[in-house]
Structure formats: C-alpha cells, structure tokens
Amino acid sequence: MNRLHYILRRLLLAIPTFFGITLVCFALTRILPGGPVEMRLLRMRSGGGGGEGGANAARVTRVSDTQRRELNRQFGLDQPFLVQYKRWLWDDRMGLAMTSFEFNNKSAWQLIRARIPVSLWFGITGFILSYLICIPLGIAKALRHGSTFDITTSVLVFLGYAIPALALGMTLKTLCCGTVEGFWDLLPLGGFESAHADTLSWGARLLDRARHMVLPVTCYVIGGFAVLTLLMKNALLEQIGADYVRTALAKGASARRAVWGHAVRNALIPIATGFGSILSVFFAGSMIIESLFEIPGMGLLSLQAVSNRDYAVFLAMLSLTAILQLLGNLLSDFCYMLIDPRMHFGNKGA
C-alpha cells in the first residue's frame, strides 16, 4: 500500500508541475517581443515596398494600427491572459487543435504526427545503442580499472563527449560523404531516406534508411557515452568494494559469481533511473543535427516553429514533451522501486 501511495503522490505532484511549466512558457510567448503579430506585420511591410518607396511605407504605417488590432483578434491575443490560457489548454487541447501560423494552415497535431515516425526511428535506435554499448563498456572498464584498456577508452569517450555535435557532424560528412575530393563516398549527405525509397522492397528500404541514419545516430549517441559509461563503471566499482561482496568471497563464492551474480545486478540500480527516458524518444531530436543532415524530425520542426514565431506548434510540442518527461520520471521511480528493495517511502523509523 505504501508503494501505491508513493506512486499516487508522485502522479498528483506531476499535475501542478505540468501547469507550472506550460503557464510560464505560455506567458513568455505573450510577453517577449517578436511574436506572430509582429512577424506578420513585418512581412506585410516588406511586401509593401516597391518603386514608390516612401509613399508605400507611409501608407503601410498609417494602417498598421488597424492591421495590428485585426491580427491580435485573429490570433486571439486581444483576450485576457487567463482566458487565452484556458482556451489554449482546454478548447484547443493543449494547442494540438490550433491552426499553425506558418505551415500551410495545418493543425499543430497534423505537423507533429507527421514527424513522430522519424523521431521514433532515431530516438529508439539511439536509446538502444546507448545502453547496449555503454553498459558492457562500463563493466569492462570497472573490471580492468587502471589498465591500458581503461585509460585508452576513457580518453576516447571523453574526446567524443568534448567534440560539439556540429563539428562532429561536419567532420563525418567530410570523411564519409565524398564532399571533398580524396575522401570516401560511403554514406548519403542527409535526409531520412532516398527519394525513390517508396519503390524499394522492404529489406532494401530498411537498408537505405539505415545508411541515412548512421551519421546522425552517431552524433546523437556520442554525447551521452561518457555519462552513462562512467556511471556504470563507478557504480560497479562501488559495489565490488562493498562488504557483501567480501562476505560472499569469504564464504567460498567464486569471484565470477560475486561480481556477476551480485555486484553487477546492484550496480544496474542507478542505470534504472534512465529507463524513463524511453518515453521521451517520441520527441527525440536535435535542432543542430537535424538541420545539418536535413532530417524532417521533431528537432527541425521545433527550430522552424521558433524561427517563424509559430507559437501554436511550439507550445503544442512543449506540452506533449512535458507530459512524456513527467511520465518518464514516474516510470524511472517505479523501476527504481522494483529493483531496489531497500527503498523506503517516508515511514517513521525506516
């Protein structure tokens, strides 16, 4: 019952957290200059120029106040702040039903739904590769602590962590995409799949998509290698030095059984806190990487929404990301609760 109360309490705490996140961000979109009304007026002024120059500019200036009021009404900015927030949250379903300000009169959900499959491919692939590579590497480094292997891999891991994603992506494109004469032409320059992918068989299309994903996924994953690898290594070293491992060895257990049967299992407990991030892979994306490799994912969509002041799309993405992150944190706590039997729930005397 205590566990149930703990989960319910965390779930209830997520509700005001969500309101706080969305309320602050919604207020910022109304306060900061350069909103959708200003962007639309700027375009109207730019389009009003012509051969007559000053006369046209004066004409636009004279009617700009009227245009501003009409645009404020069109975007719903003429209403009180709380009325706007309530309309966005409830009537427009967290902005998902709102019409995009810039993207061909499509709703925010239509634009997001079209990008989710791309984000899933990159998010799930990066998530799985991170754990499949970093956990064994962290275990190997802990078992060979201080060795040449440990030092060499540490240098490589931190070197990859220190290189900015933009610099790494440009370097990989130069080396592997044939952009410079004399280097290999092994992989596509960018995109999610080839233009003729629809005509390929299932296996050929999967291979084509994999070739397009090699470089972006490398840039996605390389930054998180250091944190996850060293977390696994340090957790295992701490467990190997614990009293219960020495007790198991003193009772006649083999070193293999003491490490793999006890220490490794307990060292995985801190790693479990990252399992909740599996929910956030729905909206995994990097503005820099997706712009560099021309990938039509969530990162590129968010960059376009911010650049064009398309707050309808931006706030809809924010609300969905906040919900998934909060649920992911709850899932992480649940996994931690199941794996670690020592976890207490605030009982007196515990």
ROTORLUM-681242 format. One record per atom (N, C-alpha, C, O): x, y, z. Coordinates in pm, whole numbers, padded with zeros to 5 digits, always signed. Layout:
REM residues N
XYZ...
END
This chain:
REM residues 350
+00083-00120+00000+00000+00000+00000+00087+00126+00000+00053+00226-00064+00201+00120+00075+00290+00235+00077+00342+00267-00062+00355+00384-00099+00371+00162-00140+00418+00185-00276+00309+00250-00361+00338+00339-00441+00186+00206-00343+00075+00265-00417+00058+00411-00380+00035+00495-00467+00068+00442-00252+00058+00582-00208+00171+00666-00267+00149+00780-00307+00289+00608-00273+00404+00681-00328+00381+00714-00476+00406+00826-00519+00332+00615-00553+00308+00637-00696+00197+00740-00715+00209+00829-00800+00090+00729-00637-00020+00825-00649+00026+00966-00612-00014+01064-00675+00111+00976-00509+00160+01108-00468+00246+01170-00578+00233+01289-00606+00333+01090-00640+00416+01140-00749+00330+01179-00870+00359+01278-00938+00226+01101-00895+00137+01133-01008+00062+01263-00983+00045+01343-01075+00017+01284-00860-00054+01407-00828+00039+01528-00832-00002+01638-00870+00165+01509-00793+00262+01619-00799+00294+01657-00943+00333+01771-00970+00278+01561-01035+00307+01591-01176+00206+01690-01235+00238+01762-01329+00084+01693-01180-00021+01780-01235+00014+01928-01216+00015+02003-01314+00042+01974-01092+00081+02117-01080+00213+02148-01150+00234+02261-01194+00302+02050-01160+00427+02073-01233+00399+02103-01379+00459+02193-01438+00308+02026-01438+00272+02048-01578+00209+02186-01596+00243+02258-01690+00118+02223-01506+00056+02355-01517+00160+02465-01502+00154+02567-01571+00256+02445-01411+00360+02546-01393+00446+02563-01517+00476+02676-01556+00487+02452-01580+00570+02458-01699+00497+02530-01812+00549+02623-01873+00375+02484-01839+00301+02541-01953+00259+02685-01927+00257+02766-02019+00226+02718-01803+00181+02854-01772+00296+02954-01791+00277+03062-01847+00415+02918-01743+00530+03008-01756+00567+03025-01903+00587+03138-01950+00574+02914-01977+00611+02923-02118+00505+02996-02200+00537+03071-02291+00378+02973-02167+00270+03044-02236+00279+03194-02211+00257+03274-02302+00312+03231-02087+00325+03374-02054+00442+03436-02130+00433+03550-02175+00552+03361-02143+00668+03415-02213+00637+03442-02360+00686+03540-02417+00557+03356-02422+00523+03379-02562+00438+03503-02580+00434+03561-02689+00369+03545-02474+00287+03666-02483+00365+03791-02444+00326+03902-02482+00473+03775-02369+00546+03891-02319+00662+03928-02412+00684+04046-02440+00735+03828-02458+00854+03854-02538+00818+03921-02670+00716+03888-02730+00900+04014-02716+00873+04080-02845+00900+03986-02962+00963+03882-02947+00850+04027-03076+00873+03947-03197+00778+03830-03210+00817+03725-03262+00654+03846-03164+00555+03740-03173+00498+03726-03313+00545+03790-03406+00394+03643-03328+00337+03620-03461+00278+03746-03523+00283+03761-03645+00224+03836-03442+00168+03959-03497+00279+04046-03555+00266+04097-03666+00387+04062-03481+00500+04142-03530+00561+04081-03655+00597+04152-03748+00572+03948-03658+00628+03881-03776+00539+03902-03897+00589+03926-04007+00407+03894-03878+00316+03912-03991+00318+04057-04042+00315+04082-04162+00324+04154-03948+00331+04294-03989+00463+04324-04060+00466+04402-04156+00570+04261-04013+00699+04283-04079+00696+04232-04222+00751+04296-04313+00632+04119-04243+00621+04066-04379+00532+04155-04465+00559+04174-04584+00428+04210-04405+00341+04298-04480+00416+04425-04519+00397+04476-04630+00500+04476-04430+00579+04594-04462+00682+04563-04570+00705+04642-04661+00742+04445-04559+00842+04407-04660+00777+04392-04796+00836+04428-04898+00655+04338-04798+00586+04321-04925+00527+04450-04978+00489+04458-05095+00518+04552-04891+00458+04677-04935+00552+04768-05009+00511+04867-05071+00686+04732-05002+00783+04816-05070+00771+04803-05219+00724+04700-05267+00811+04903-05293+00805+04896-05438+00875+05015-05496+00964+05073-05434+00835+05051-05614+00900+05162-05680+00874+05295-05612+00956+05386-05623+00763+05308-05542+00729+05437-05484+00794+05457-05348+00793+05568-05296+00851+05352-05291+00933+05364-05171+00860+05430-05056+00776+05367-04992+00893+05559-05029+00844+05627-04911+00693+05635-04905+00636+05624-04796+00626+05654-05018+00480+05665-05018+00418+05534-04973+00324+05534-04893+00470+05424-05023+00420+05293-04983+00443+05270-04835+00353+05223-04764+00564+05304-04787+00596+05284-04645+00502+05365-04557+00455+05318-04453+00475+05491-04600+00384+05575-04521+00245+05516-04519+00176+05519-04417+00202+05462-04636+00068+05404-04642+00056+05284-04548-00045+05268-04480+00161+05201-04544+00158+05085-04455+00158+05128-04310+00089+05069-04228+00237+05234-04278+00245+05282-04141+00109+05334-04094+00071+05313-03978+00037+05401-04183-00092+05457-04142-00194+05350-04107-00276+05370-04017-00191+05237-04175-00291+05134-04149-00239+05026-04056-00312+04930-04028-00117+05037-04009-00058+04928-03929-00132+04909-03797-00143+04796-03749-00183+05018-03736-00257+05002-03611-00383+04920-03632-00416+04834-03551-00453+04948-03740-00573+04870-03770-00537+04724-03799-00604+04632-03753-00431+04707-03874-00388+04571-03905-00346+04497-03778-00374+04378-03763-00278+04568-03688-00235+04505-03564-00355+04457-03482-00354+04346-03429-00457+04542-03471-00576+04502-03395-00643+04381-03458-00688+04290-03388-00652+04380-03589-00714+04267-03658-00634+04139-03640-00690+04032-03619-00502+04152-03647-00417+04033-03628-00424+03985-03483-00425+03864-03458-00429+04077-03388-00445+04037-03248-00574+03960-03228-00578+03861-03156-00680+04008-03293-00808+03936-03283-00799+03799-03350-00852+03700-03299-00731+03795-03466-00718+03669-03539-00641+03564-03460-00677+03447-03460-00536+03608-03393-00455+03515-03314-00506+03498-03172-00448+03422-03094-00613+03566-03136-00668+03553-03002-00590+03626-02895-00606+03595-02776-00507+03722-02933-00423+03793-02838-00491+03913-02777-00433+03981-02692-00614+03942-02818-00687+04056-02764-00766+04019-02639-00832+04105-02581-00762+03895-02597-00836+03849-02480-00747+03852-02356-00625+03856-02368-00808+03850-02235-00728+03845-02112-00638+03721-02110-00668+03619-02173-00528+03732-02036-00427+03626-02038-00484+03492-01994-00463+03391-02063-00556+03487-01883-00608+03361-01833-00712+03302-01928-00725+03180-01938-00786+03387-01997-00882+03338-02097-00807+03274-02213-00848+03170-02265-00697+03336-02254-00616+03279-02360-00559+03144-02318-00558+03048-02395-00510+03137-02194-00451+03012-02145-00555+02901-02137-00530+02787-02175-00673+02936-02086-00780+02837-02076-00822+02789-02214-00847+02670-02234-00831+02879-02308-00869+02840-02443-00763+02749-02505-00796+02650-02570-00636+02784-02484-00527+02700-02537-00527+02562-02472-00512+02461-02539-00544+02560-02339-00533+02433-02266-00653+02343-02288-00636+02223-02307-00772+02398-02287-00892+02315-02289-00956+02311-02428-00974+02204-02486-00991+02428-02479-01063+02431-02607-00976+02380-02722-01023+02308-02810-00848+02419-02721-00757+02378-02828-00674+02255-02793-00579+02221-02865-00709+02188-02683-00643+02062-02643-00491+02078-02637-00417+02011-02708-00448+02167-02550-00306+02197-02531-00241+02247-02659-00122+02225-02682-00319+02312-02742-00267+02368-02866-00263+02271-02981-00230+02311-03093-00295+02144-02959-00288+02045-03067-00390+02074-03177-00365+02044-03294-00504+02131-03139-00607+02160-03238-00592+02298-03301-00668+02334-03390-00495+02375-03256-00475+02509-03312-00417+02500-03452-00340+02409-03483-00455+02594-03535-00401+02601-03670-00264+02667-03666-00245+02771-03603-00169+02606-03734-00035+02661-03739-00036+02800-03802-00113+02826-03895+00048+02889-03751+00055+03024-03803+00131+03029-03936+00115+03125-04012+00212+02928-03963+00303+02937-04076+00297+02820-04173+00327+02836-04291+00258+02702-04127+00273+02581-04207+00144+02545-04282+00079+02445-04249+00108+02624-04379+00002+02590-04473-00132+02558-04406-00204+02469-04450-00164+02631-04302-00294+02617-04235-00320+02477-04183-00436+02437-04171-00217+02402-04152-00234+02271-04089-00239+02288-03938-00186+02384-03883-00305+02193-03872-00308+02198-03726-00173+02155-03670-00094+02089-03738-00149+02194-03546-00022+02157-03482-00008+02006-03473+00101+01953-03492-00117+01936-03443-00109+01790-03431-00079+01724-03564-00006+01625-03568-00131+01776-03672-00101+01720-03804+00048+01730-03835+00107+01637-03890+00108+01842-03802+00251+01860-03825+00334+01770-03735+00432+01711-03779+00296+01761-03608+00371+01678-03514+00357+01531-03549+00455+01456-03547+00235+01489-03583+00211+01348-03616+00295+01304-03735+00339+01189-03740+00317+01393-03831+00396+01357-03949+00544+01339-03915+00615+01269-03986+00590+01402-03805+00731+01393-03769+00759+01284-03666+00875+01247-03647+00656+01232-03599+00679+01133-03494+00749+01007-03544+00840+00960-03477+00711+00948-03659+00783+00827-03704+00933+00849-03720+01012+00761-03686+00972+00964-03771+01116+00992-03786+01182+01000-03649+01290+00945-03629+01117+01067-03555+01173+01078-03420+01181+00942-03353+01276+00915-03279+01083+00857-03376+01087+00723-03317+01206+00643-03369+01274+00575-03292+01231+00650-03499+01344+00577-03555+01475+00620-03489+01553+00535-03445+01498+00749-03481+01623+00798-03424+01625+00781-03272+01728+00744-03215+01512+00808-03206+01510+00800-03061+01529+00658-03009+01612+00635-02921+01454+00563-03064+01466+00424-03018+01603+00367-03053+01665+00298-02971+01651+00394-03175+01783+00344-03214+01893+00399-03123+01979+00324-03076+01890+00530-03096+01990+00589-03008+01980+00538-02867+02082+00515-02802+01858+00519-02816+01838+00469-02680+01894+00328-02665+01966+00299-02569+01861+00241-02759+01907+00102-02751+02059+00093-02765+02125+00023-02689+02114+00166-02862+02259+00161-02881+02334+00214-02760+02439+00160-02723+02281+00318-02697+02348+00374-02579+02362+00270-02470+02469+00254-02411+02253+00198-02441+02257+00101-02333+02333-00026-02373+02402-00085-02291+02319-00068-02499+02388-00189-02542+02539-00172-02546+02613-00268-02526+02585-00051-02570+02729-00027-02579+02787+00022-02446+02891-00027-02402+02719+00117-02382+02777+00181-02264+02779+00090-02142+02875+00094-02064+02675+00008-02122+02674-00079-02005+02785-00184-02012+02861-00197-01916+02798-00261-02122+02913-00355-02129+03047-00284-02121+03141-00336-02059+03059-00165-02183+03185-00092-02179+03216-00047-02036+03331-00055-01993+03115+00000-01963+03136+00040-01824+03177-00077-01736+03262-00064-01648+03115-00194-01761+03152-00314-01684+03296-00353-01714+03374-00384-01623+03332-00352-01843+03468-00389-01881+03570-00292-01821+03677-00335-01778+03539-00163-01819+03631-00065-01761+03646-00085-01611+03755-00069-01557+03537-00120-01543+03545-00142-01399+03628-00265-01366+03708-00263-01273+03609-00373-01442+03684-00496-01417+03832-00481-01455+03916-00557-01407+03863-00384-01540+04002-00359-01580+04047-00220-01535+04122-00152-01606+04000-00179-01420+04027-00044-01370+04177-00018-01360+04251-00096-01300+04221+00095-01420+04361+00131-01416+04447+00070-01524+04565+00101-01535+04389-00017-01605+04465-00083-01711+04477+00009-01833+04417+00117-01839+04557-00037-01929+04570+00039-02053+04437+00051-02125+04406+00156-02183+04356-00057-02121+04223-00054-02183+04136+00053-02119+04067+00128-02189+04139+00061-01987+04057+00158-01916+04099+00301-01952+04014+00385-01978+04228+00328-01952+04277+00463-01981+04248+00501-02126+04205+00613-02154+04272+00408-02218+04252+00437-02361+04105+00465-02390+04073+00562-02458+04017+00381-02340+03873+00402-02364+03823+00529-02298+03733+00595-02350+03880+00564-02183+03839+00689-02117+03876+00809-02202+03798+00904-02215+03996+00806-02260+04038+00915-02348+03944+00927-02468+03902+01036-02504+03912+00813-02529+03826+00814-02647+03684+00861-02611+03624+00939-02685+03633+00814-02497+03498+00852-02456+03489+01001-02429+03396+01067-02475+03585+01056-02356+03582+01199-02324+03612+01284-02447+03562+01396-02459+03692+01231-02538+03717+01304-02661+03588+01317-02742+03557+01425-02793+03513+01207-02754+03385+01213-02823+03285+01303-02754+03205+01371-02819+03289+01304-02620+03197+01388-02542+03230+01536-02558+03140+01621-02556+03358+01567-02575+03401+01707-02582+03378+01770-02718+03368+01892-02729+03370+01688-02823+03352+01742-02957+03207+01789-02974+03116+01710-02953+03184+01914-03013+03046+01961-03037+02979+01880-03148+03044+01833-03241+02848+01864-03136+02774+01783-03234+02788+01841-03375+02797+01766-03472+02788+01975-03386+02800+02036-03518+02936+02006-03580+02944+01973-03699+03043+02018-03501+03177+01990-03553+03192+01843-03589+03251+01809-03692+03138+01756-03503+03147+01613-03532+03069+01578-03658+03117+01501-03742+02949+01634-03673+02870+01606-03791+02937+01653-03919+02937+01582-04020+02993+01773-03916+03062+01825-04035+03184+01740-04069+03213+01715-04186+03255+01696-03966+03373+01611-03989+03334+01478-04051+03397+01431-04145+03228+01418-03998+03183+01289-04051+03133+01303-04195+03159+01216-04279+03061+01411-04223+03015+01433-04360+03133+01451-04455+03129+01403-04569+03237+01518-04410+03355+01539-04494+03427+01408-04521+03472+01383-04633+03437+01323-04418+03513+01199-04430+03437+01090-04503+03497+01009-04574+03304+01086-04487+03228+00970-04532+03130+00997-04646+03072+00903-04700+03111+01122-04684+03007+01152-04783+03063+01206-04914+02986+01247-05001+03192+01206-04929+03251+01247-05055+03235+01393-05087+03237+01431-05204+03219+01478-04986+03205+01621-05012+03337+01685-05053+03338+01791-05116+03448+01621-05018+03581+01671-05054+03653+01563-05133+03650+01446-05097+03715+01602-05241+03783+01506-05326+03898+01440-05249+03976+01505-05181+03904+01308-05264+04008+01233-05195+03956+01158-05074+04025+01069-05024+03835+01191-05025+03778+01119-04913+03673+01020-04963+03633+01024-05079+03630+00931-04873+03536+00825-04909+03397+00882-04939+03355+00981-04881+03329+00817-05030+03190+00848-05060+03108+00724-05025+03068+00647-05112+03083+00706-04894+03022+00584-04844+02876+00602-04805+02797+00508-04818+02840+00719-04757+02707+00739-04699+02641+00862-04759+02709+00951-04811+02506+00868-04751+02434+00986-04803+02467+01111-04723+02504+01105-04606+02453+01225-04789+02480+01353-04723+02377+01385-04615+02411+01447-04514+02253+01346-04635+02150+01379-04539+02017+01319-04578+02008+01237-04669+01914+01362-04508+01781+01309-04531+01753+01186-04446+01842+01132-04381+01628+01143-04450+01587+01025-04373+01588+00899-04458+01614+00790-04408+01560+00914-04588+01567+00804-04683+01575+00863-04823+01554+00982-04842+01606+00778-04920+01622+00826-05057+01488+00868-05116+01383+00827-05068+01493+00949-05221+01371+00997-05285+01291+00885-05348+01169+00892-05357+01361+00779-05391+01292+00666-05455+01267+00551-05358+01249+00438-05402+01267+00579-05228+01253+00472-05129+01120+00399-05141+01112+00281-05108+01016+00467-05187+00884+00404-05198+00884+00290-05300+00800+00200-05293+00974+00293-05393+00979+00190-05497+01063+00069-05456+01066-00030-05528+01132+00076-05343+01220-00032-05299+01142-00137-05222+01033-00111-05170+01198-00257-05217+01141-00363-05135+01161-00330-04987+01232-00236-04953+01097-00410-04901+01104-00381-04757+01247-00387-04707+01291-00299-04633+01320-00491-04746+01457-00505-04699+01549-00397-04755+01633-00343-04683+01532-00365-04885+01616-00262-04945+01585-00125-04886+01676-00043-04869+01458-00100-04855+01423+00029-04796+01479+00040-04654+01524+00148-04614+01477-00069-04579+01534-00068-04445+01685-00043-04450+01738+00033-04369+01754-00106-04546+01897-00084-04562+01926+00061-04603+02021+00122-04555+01843+00115-04692+01861+00254-04734+01842+00348-04617+01917+00444-04601+01742+00321-04535+01718+00407-04419+01831+00395-04319+01870+00494-04256+01885+00274-04303+01996+00254-04211+02119+00333-04255+02190+00389-04171+02146+00338-04387+02260+00413-04438+02243+00562-04410+02340+00631-04381+02121+00611-04420+02096+00752-04391+02108+00782-04241+02134+00897-04204+02089+00683-04156+02086+00706-04012+02221+00692-03945+02237+00732-03830+02319+00637-04014+02448+00606-03950+02510+00732-03889+02540+00735-03770+02530+00833-03969+02599+00953-03921+02516+01032-03818+02570+01070-03714+02385+01058-03842+02308+01131-03740+02300+01056-03608+02312+01118-03502+02279+00925-03612+02270+00849-03487+02403+00852-03414+02406+00858-03291+02513+00846-03486+02644+00858-03423+02657+00990-03348+02707+00993-03235+02612+01098-03410+02616+01228-03344+02521+01233-03225+02551+01296-03123+02405+01169-03237+02310+01164-03126+02370+01094-03004+02361+01144-02892+02431+00978-03028+02471+00888-02919+02602+00927-02856+02620+00908-02736+02695+00982-02934+02831+01001-02885+02837+01094-02765+02924+01078-02679+02745+01190-02757+02748+01285-02647+02712+01223-02513+02761+01267-02409+02626+01119-02514+02585+01056-02389+02671+00940-02346+02646+00881-02241+02772+00905-02425+02855+00791-02393+02928+00809-02261+02931+00718-02178+02987+00926-02240+03071+00947-02122+02990+00932-01993+03032+00863-01900+02874+00996-01989+02793+00994-01866+02749+00853-01832+02769+00807-01719+02689+00783-01926+02636+00651-01898+02747+00549-01872+02734+00464-01783+02856+00556-01949+02966+00462-01930+03030+00478-01792+03051+00380-01721+03060+00602-01755+03125+00625-01626+03029+00600-01509+03073+00560-01402+02901+00623-01529+02804+00591-01425+02803+00441-01399+02800+00399-01283+02806+00361-01505+02810+00216-01489+02941+00172-01425+02941+00087-01335+03051+00227-01469+03181+00188-01415+03190+00221-01266+03227+00135-01186+03158+00344-01228+03171+00385-01089+03075+00310-00998+03109+00277-00884+02954+00282-01048+02859+00205-00967+02910+00064-00943+02896+00012-00832+02968+00002-01045+03020-00134-01028+03142-00136-00937+03155-00227-00855+03231-00038-00949+03346-00031-00859+03302-00016-00713+03360-00077-00623+03199+00064-00692+03148+00082-00556+03091-00048-00500+03110-00080-00383+03020-00123-00585+02961-00249-00540+03068-00356-00516+03057-00435-00423+03170-00358-00600+03277-00457-00583+03349-00436-00450+03394-00532-00387+03361-00311-00407+03426-00281-00280+03335-00288-00159+03378-00258-00048+03210-00326-00178+03114-00332-00067+03140-00454+00021+03205-00550-00021+03087-00449+00143+03109-00557+00241+03046-00688+00196+03102-00795+00219+02930-00682+00132+02861-00807+00098+02937-00886-00007+02927-01009-00011+03015-00819-00094+03097-00890-00191+03212-00960-00121+03243-01075-00152+03276-00891-00025+03384-00955+00050+03331-01071+00133+03399-01172+00150+03208-01056+00184+03148-01166+00261+03121-01286+00172+03146-01400+00211+03071-01262+00050+03047-01371-00044+03176-01442-00081+03179-01565-00091+03283-01366-00100+03412-01428-00131+03465-01507-00011+03524-01614-00028+03443-01454+00110+03490-01524+00229+03415-01655+00252+03469-01749+00311+03291-01661+00206+03212-01784+00222+03241-01886+00114+03180-01993+00112+03331-01855+00024+03372-01952-00078+03315-01927-00216+03339-02008-00306+03240-01818-00236+03188-01790-00369+03302-01749-00461+03398-01683-00419+03292-01788-00586+03394-01752-00683+03386-01603-00713+03282-01540-00694+03497-01548-00762+03498-01407-00798+03398-01378-00908+03333-01273-00908+03383-01472-01003+03287-01453-01110+03145-01443-01057+03067-01357-01098+03111-01533-00962+02975-01531-00908+02953-01406-00822+02844-01349-00824+03053-01364-00747+03038-01247-00661+03018-01120-00744+02939-01033-00707+03090-01112-00856+03080-00992-00938+02954-00996-01024+02872-00904-01020+02938-01104-01102+02828-01109-01197+02694-01144-01131+02589-01103-01181+02696-01218-01023+02571-01257-00958+02519-01156-00859+02400-01155-00828+02608-01071-00808+02567-00976-00703+02602-00832-00739+02514-00745-00744+02730-00806-00765+02774-00667-00782+02714-00603-00907+02666-00489-00902+02717-00675-01021+02666-00617-01144+02517-00587-01132+02469-00483-01178+02445-00678-01071+02300-00657-01057+02269-00532-00976+02183-00453-01014+02340-00514-00864+02316-00396-00783+02369-00268-00849+02315-00160-00826+02474-00282-00930+02527-00164-00999+02432-00113-01105+02441+00003-01146+02341-00197-01151+02244-00155-01252+02133-00068-01194+02055-00009-01269+02125-00059-01060+02017+00018-00998+02023+00166-01038+01920+00221-01076+02140+00234-01033+02141+00374-01079+02107+00388-01227+02051+00490-01269+02141+00287-01307+02111+00293-01450+01960+00291-01473+01911+00344-01572+01887+00228-01380+01741+00217-01397+01673+00352-01397+01562+00367-01450+01738+00453-01338+01675+00585-01335+01664+00645-01475+01587+00739-01495+01739+00591-01570+01730+00641-01706+01630+00570-01793+01607+00610-01907+01568+00463-01741+01472+00388-01821+01350+00472-01857+01287+00450-01960+01317+00569-01772+01201+00651-01800+01217+00737-01924+01119+00783-01981+01341+00758-01966+01362+00839-02086+01316+00770-02213+01314+00831-02319+01277+00641-02204+01225+00571-02321+01100+00641-02374+01073+00636-02494+01022+00707-02284+00902+00776-02329+00936+00902-02407+00862+00942-02497+01048+00965-02372+01084+01089-02440+01140+01066-02579+01163+01162-02652+01164+00939-02619+01216+00915-02754+01112+00949-02860+01146+00964-02977+00984+00961-02820+00882+01003-02916+00914+01141-02972+00879+01173-03085+00980+01223-02890+01010+01359-02932+01160+01384-02929+01205+01497-02911+01237+01276-02948+01382+01293-02955+01418+01371-03080+01362+01348-03187+01509+01460-03066+01550+01538-03183+01650+01644-03142+01647+01693-03029+01735+01678-03232+01834+01782-03210+01823+01883-03323+01830+01847-03440+01806+02009-03286+01795+02113-03389+01921+02117-03475+01913+02128-03598+02037+02107-03410+02163+02119-03484+02181+02001-03577+02211+02018-03696+02164+01879-03524+02190+01759-03604+02089+01747-03717+02126+01714-03830+01962+01772-03688+01860+01757-03792+01874+01866-03899+01845+01842-04016+01915+01983-03860+01940+02088-03960+02061+02052-04046+02060+02074-04167+02164+01998-03982+02286+01964-04055+02262+01852-04156+02313+01857-04268+02184+01751-04115+02161+01636-04202+02026+01641-04273+01987+01544-04338+01955+01752-04261+01827+01772-04331+01729+01660-04300+01672+01599-04391+01710+01634-04173+01621+01527-04127+01487+01589-04086+01486+01677-04000+01376+01546-04143+01245+01605-04109+01189+01549-03979+01086+01482-03979+01257+01578-03869+01215+01528-03739+01163+01638-03648+01138+01750-03693+01148+01604-03520+01091+01698-03424+01186+01814-03397+01141+01927-03375+01317+01788-03399+01412+01897-03376+01403+02004-03481+01402+02122-03449+01397+01963-03608+01385+02060-03717+01252+02133-03712+01245+02252-03739+01145+02061-03677+01014+02125-03665+01014+02229-03555+00958+02338-03573+01074+02199-03442+01079+02297-03332+01163+02418-03370+01129+02531-03334+01272+02396-03444+01353+02509-03490+01273+02598-03584+01279+02721-03573+01198+02538-03677+01116+02616-03769+01006+02690-03694+00975+02805-03727+00947+02626-03594+00840+02691-03518+00893+02811-03441+00828+02916-03438+01010+02797-03379+01067+02909-03303+01112+03020-03397+01089+03138-03370+01176+02984-03509+01226+03084-03602+01113+03166-03663+01127+03286-03683+01001+03100-03691+00886+03168-03752+00786+03221-03649+00679+03270-03685+00822+03210-03520+00732+03252-03412+00598+03181-03421+00493+03241-03394+00601+03055-03460+00478+02976-03470+00452+02914-03333+00480+02796-03309+00397+02996-03243+00378+02952-03106+00273+02843-03093+00271+02769-02994+00186+02831-03190+00086+02723-03185+00156+02587-03187+00125+02500-03106+00250+02569-03279+00323+02443-03290+00421+02428-03174+00433+02320-03116+00490+02535-03141+00591+02529-03035+00529+02489-02901+00583+02402-02832+00418+02551-02863+00355+02522-02735+00293+02383-02734+00291+02317-02630+00241+02338-02848+00187+02201-02855+00298+02099-02833+00280+02001-02760+00414+02121-02896+00528+02032-02875+00576+02038-02730+00612+01935-02672+00577+02157-02672+00619+02173-02534+00529+02095-02439+00578+02028-02348+00399+02104-02458+00305+02036-02369+00320+01885-02378+00320+01817-02275+00333+01832-02499+00349+01687-02513+00483+01641-02455+00489+01537-02390+00587+01717-02479+00718+01681-02424+00715+01684-02271+00774+01597-02207+00648+01783-02213+00640+01792-02068+00565+01672-02010+00606+01617-01908+00456+01633-02073+00379+01517-02025+00463+01391-02031+00468+01315-01934+00531+01368-02144+00612+01248-02158+00729+01248-02061+00765+01143-02007+00789+01363-02037+00901+01369-01943+00855+01342-01801+00923+01272-01726+00741+01396-01762+00688+01372-01629+00650+01226-01610+00678+01168-01505+00588+01167-01711+00556+01024-01703+00683+00940-01703+00689+00836-01637+00785+00985-01778+00913+00914-01778+00979+00916-01642+01035+00816-01598+00973+01030-01573+01028+01037-01438+00953+00943-01343+01014+00879-01257+00822+00935-01361+00743+00842-01279+00781+00698-01309+00790+00616-01218+00802+00666-01436+00844+00531-01474+00982+00498-01416+01005+00386-01372+01072+00595-01415+01205+00574-01357+01194+00544-01208+01260+00453-01158+01111+00620-01138+01092+00593-00995+01032+00456-00973+01068+00387-00878+00940+00416-01059+00876+00285-01045+00978+00173-01067+00979+00074-00993+01064+00189-01170+01168+00089-01195+01265+00081-01078+01304-00028-01036+01304+00196-01027+01394+00200-00912+01331+00132-00791+01399+00062-00716+01203+00154-00774+01131+00096-00661+01126-00056-00671+01135-00125-00570+01110-00109-00793+01104-00253-00812+01241-00319-00797+01252-00429-00744+01346-00250-00845+01480-00310-00846+01545-00304-00708+01611-00399-00666+01527-00193-00638+01595-00174-00510+01499-00199-00395+01416-00114-00366+01508-00314-00327+01416-00343-00216+01445-00260-00092+01365-00259+00001+01558-00189-00090+01593-00108+00027+01523+00026+00026+01532+00101+00123+01455+00058-00082+01392+00189-00094+01277+00202+00005+01189+00116+00012+01279+00313+00081+01174+00339+00179+01083+00450+00128+01115+00519+00031+00971+00466+00194+00868+00559+00146+00827+00658+00254+00710+00694+00266+00926+00700+00332+00897+00804+00432+00833+00752+00559+00780+00832+00637+00838+00620+00585+00781+00566+00708+00865+00606+00827+00988+00614+00816+00805+00631+00938+00879+00666+01059+00954+00544+01108+00902+00432+01112+01076+00568+01144+01157+00458+01193+01221+00376+01086+01295+00283+01116+01195+00409+00956+01252+00331+00848+01398+00369+00825+01463+00314+00737
END
